[in-house]
């Protein structure tokens, strides 16, 4: 049951993967989801699957019906949505307006605050599938919160109802906070996908199964030990192995070479900084990376 007023009426504008799941979780906590706005077929399908019985509606109608308005639209659309809703008179004094953007803080909600709304930035530090499995994943999820003192208790209670853990993020640090999450999660997906492509080129029949135990251990070690978890040819100074990697990747999976070189450089700098790699070996590996990068540029220019 909710830790704050269960009579609150919640509306969702943007029933994407995040919005539909958060609304379903709040409904499970005892809140009433009065309406949801979603323009695409996928959004309407999520409303039907995760919020059965909840009517769809235009954003202005959803906003007018809600005590708590969740704005779960893409970052670049958020400012326009707020301005449009305020301009249409759909935001009212005392209403809670909550967005789920990681990048934005309270500034983007200023038009709503100016007409008396109570504003909160609430970002779940999780990746979403837009299905029911996400609801259980919210338990223990960290939510990056930004709110004025008068709204802090409400924001924390909302996170509690979602099963999460509150982390307060200063307004001026919202973008940096989001960059850290994007770098860790989004770029991890790219990295893993490219690793699977390299293994496929090497003849692996199940690249995902091959990587899973290794990546699970590496992630756990990195989260608990940081740079101390680094292993492999760069940390060991095995220039010959790095050279062989670069040659075979260029020949068999060239689309992954640029990111291999970039990550190898970052790894090399860390290994030197913490004293695990002698500079003379680092210079040799750096030269190999420079040469591979130059060859890639020449090849791309042809």
C-alpha positions in Angstrom: 0.0 0.0 0.0 1.1 3.5 -0.7 3.2 5.5 1.8 1.4 8.7 0.7 -2.2 9.5 0.0 -3.7 6.5 -1.9 -6.5 8.8 -3.2 -4.0 10.5 -5.6 -5.0 10.4 -9.2 -2.1 9.8 -11.6 -1.9 10.6 -15.2 0.8 9.6 -17.7 1.8 11.6 -20.8 4.1 9.4 -22.9 3.2 5.7 -22.3 6.6 4.5 -23.6 8.6 1.8 -21.9 9.3 3.9 -18.8 5.9 5.6 -18.4 3.7 2.5 -18.7 5.9 0.5 -16.3 6.0 3.3 -13.6 2.3 3.8 -13.9 1.7 0.0 -13.5 3.9 0.0 -10.5 2.1 2.9 -8.9 -1.2 1.2 -9.6 0.1 -1.9 -7.8 1.0 0.4 -4.9 -2.6 1.5 -4.6 -2.8 4.6 -6.8 -5.5 5.3 -9.4 -4.2 5.7 -12.9 -6.8 8.0 -14.4 -5.6 8.2 -18.0 -2.5 7.7 -20.2 -1.5 9.4 -23.4 0.4 7.5 -26.1 0.5 8.2 -29.8 2.2 5.2 -31.2 0.8 1.7 -31.7 3.5 0.4 -29.3 2.4 2.9 -26.6 -1.2 1.9 -27.0 -0.3 -1.7 -26.8 1.6 -1.1 -23.6 -1.3 0.7 -22.1 -3.6 -2.3 -22.9 -1.1 -4.8 -21.5 0.2 -3.0 -18.4 -2.7 -0.7 -17.6 -5.9 -2.6 -18.5 -9.0 -0.5 -18.2 -7.1 2.8 -18.1 -8.5 5.1 -20.8 -6.3 6.7 -23.4 -6.5 10.4 -24.0 -4.9 13.5 -25.4 -2.1 15.0 -23.2 -4.2 17.9 -22.2 -7.1 15.7 -21.0 -4.7 13.5 -19.1 -3.1 16.5 -17.4 -6.5 18.0 -16.4 -7.6 14.7 -14.8 -4.5 14.1 -12.7 -3.3 15.1 -9.3 0.1 13.7 -10.2 1.2 14.1 -13.8 4.0 11.9 -15.0 5.8 13.3 -18.1 7.6 10.3 -19.5 8.4 11.7 -23.0 11.8 11.8 -24.7 14.3 14.4 -23.3 14.2 16.6 -26.4 10.4 16.8 -26.4 10.0 17.5 -22.7 10.3 21.3 -22.8 7.7 21.6 -25.6 5.3 19.3 -23.9 5.5 21.4 -20.7 5.0 24.7 -22.5 2.1 23.2 -24.5 0.3 21.9 -21.5 0.7 25.1 -19.6 -0.4 27.1 -22.6 -3.5 25.0 -22.9 -4.4 25.6 -19.2 -4.0 21.9 -18.4 -1.6 22.4 -15.5 -3.2 23.6 -12.3 -2.0 25.1 -9.0 -1.0 22.5 -6.4 -0.7 19.7 -9.0 2.4 17.6 -8.9 4.2 17.5 -12.2 6.9 14.9 -12.4 9.3 14.1 -15.2 11.5 11.1 -15.6 14.3 12.6 -17.7 17.8 11.9 -16.5 19.3 14.9 -18.2 16.9 17.5 -17.1 16.3 18.9 -13.6 13.7 21.4 -12.5 14.5 24.1 -15.0 12.5 22.4 -17.8 9.4 22.4 -15.5 9.7 26.1 -14.7 6.6 27.0 -16.8 4.5 24.6 -14.7 6.0 25.9 -11.5 5.2 29.4 -12.6 1.5 28.6 -12.6 1.6 27.0 -9.2 2.4 23.4 -9.9 4.8 21.4 -7.6 7.6 20.0 -9.7 9.9 17.0 -9.3 12.6 15.4 -11.5 12.6 11.6 -10.9 14.8 9.4 -13.0 15.0 5.6 -12.6 18.6 4.4 -13.1 17.5 1.3 -15.0 17.0 0.2 -18.6 13.4 -0.8 -19.5 11.9 -3.4 -21.7 8.4 -1.9 -21.4 7.0 -5.2 -20.1 5.8 -6.5 -16.8 9.2 -7.9 -15.9 10.4 -4.3 -15.3 8.0 -3.8 -12.4 9.9 -6.3 -10.2 13.2 -4.8 -11.4 12.2 -1.5 -9.9 12.6 -2.9 -6.5 16.0 -1.6 -5.3 16.4 0.6 -8.3 18.0 3.9 -7.6 16.0 7.0 -8.6 17.9 10.3 -9.3 15.7 12.9 -7.6 15.8 16.7 -7.8 13.1 18.8 -6.0 12.7 21.9 -3.9 12.5 21.3 -0.1 8.7 21.5 0.0 8.4 18.6 -2.5 11.2 16.4 -1.2 9.0 14.3 1.1 6.5 13.6 -1.7 9.3 12.7 -4.1 10.8 10.2 -1.6 7.4 8.7 -0.9 6.8 8.3 -4.6 10.1 6.4 -5.0 9.2 4.3 -2.0 5.9 3.3 -3.6 7.9 2.3 -6.8 10.1 0.1 -4.6 13.2 2.1 -5.3 15.9 4.0 -3.5 16.2 7.8 -3.6 19.4 9.5 -4.6 19.4 13.3 -4.5 21.1 15.0 -7.5 21.8 18.7 -7.5 20.1 20.6 -10.3 23.4 21.6 -11.8 24.7 18.0 -11.9 21.7 16.4 -13.6 23.4 16.2 -17.0 26.6 14.8 -15.6 24.7 12.2 -13.6 22.9 11.1 -16.7 26.1 11.0 -18.7 27.6 8.6 -16.2 24.6 6.3 -16.5 24.5 6.5 -20.3 28.2 5.8 -20.6 27.9 2.8 -18.3 24.8 1.2 -19.7 24.3 2.3 -23.3 27.9 2.0 -24.3 28.1 -1.3 -22.5 25.4 -2.6 -24.9 27.5 -1.4 -27.9 30.6 -2.9 -26.4 29.0 -6.3 -25.8 27.4 -6.4 -29.2 30.7 -5.7 -30.9 32.4 -8.4 -28.8 29.7 -10.9 -30.0 30.4 -9.8 -33.6 34.1 -10.5 -33.2 33.4 -13.9 -31.7 30.9 -14.7 -34.5 33.6 -13.8 -37.0 35.9 -16.2 -35.2 33.4 -19.0 -35.6 31.6 -19.0 -32.2 28.2 -20.7 -32.5 26.9 -19.1 -29.3 28.8 -15.8 -28.8 26.4 -14.7 -26.0 26.8 -17.9 -24.1 30.5 -17.7 -24.5 30.7 -14.1 -23.1 28.0 -14.4 -20.3 30.2 -16.0 -17.5 33.2 -13.7 -18.4 31.1 -10.5 -18.6 29.2 -11.3 -15.4 32.4 -11.8 -13.5 34.0 -8.7 -15.0 31.1 -6.5 -14.2 30.9 -7.7 -10.6 34.6 -7.2 -10.2 34.6 -3.8 -11.8 31.7 -2.6 -9.5 33.4 -3.8 -6.4 37.1 -3.2 -7.2 37.3 -0.5 -9.9 40.5 -0.4 -11.9 42.0 -3.1 -9.7 39.7 -5.5 -11.7 41.5 -4.9 -15.0 43.1 -7.9 -16.5 44.2 -8.8 -20.0 47.0 -8.1 -22.5 47.2 -4.3 -22.1 47.6 -4.4 -18.3 50.2 -7.2 -18.7 52.0 -5.1 -21.4 51.6 -7.9 -24.0 52.2 -5.7 -27.1 52.4 -8.7 -29.4 49.0 -9.9 -28.4 47.5 -6.4 -28.9 49.2 -6.2 -32.3 47.6 -9.6 -33.3 44.2 -8.4 -32.0 44.4 -5.3 -34.2 45.4 -7.2 -37.3 42.7 -9.9 -37.0 40.0 -7.4 -36.1 40.9 -5.2 -39.1 40.7 -8.2 -41.4 37.6 -9.9 -40.0 35.5 -7.5 -38.0 36.6 -4.0 -39.1 33.4 -2.3 -37.9 34.6 -2.9 -34.4 38.1 -1.7 -34.8 37.5 2.0 -33.8 35.9 1.1 -30.5 38.5 -1.5 -29.7 41.3 1.1 -30.2 39.4 3.7 -28.2 38.8 1.4 -25.2 42.3 0.1 -25.5 43.6 3.6 -25.2 41.5 4.3 -22.1 42.6 1.0 -20.5 46.2 1.8 -21.3 46.0 5.2 -19.6 44.5 3.7 -16.5 47.0 0.9 -16.3 49.9 3.5 -16.5 48.2 5.9 -14.0 47.9 3.2 -11.3 51.4 2.0 -11.9 50.6 -1.5 -13.1 52.2 -0.9 -16.5 55.7 0.4 -17.2 55.7 3.5 -19.5 58.1 1.9 -21.9 55.6 -0.9 -22.6 52.8 1.6 -22.7 54.6 3.6 -25.4 54.9 0.5 -27.6 51.2 -0.4 -27.2 50.3 3.3 -27.9 52.3 3.1 -31.1 50.4 0.1 -32.2 47.1 1.8 -31.6 48.2 4.9 -33.4 49.2 2.8 -36.4 46.0 0.8 -36.5 44.0 4.0 -36.3 45.9 5.6 -39.1 45.4 2.5 -41.3 41.7 2.6 -40.6 41.5 6.3 -41.6 43.4 5.6 -44.9 41.2 2.7 -45.7 38.0 4.7 -45.0 39.2 7.5 -47.3 39.7 5.2 -50.3 
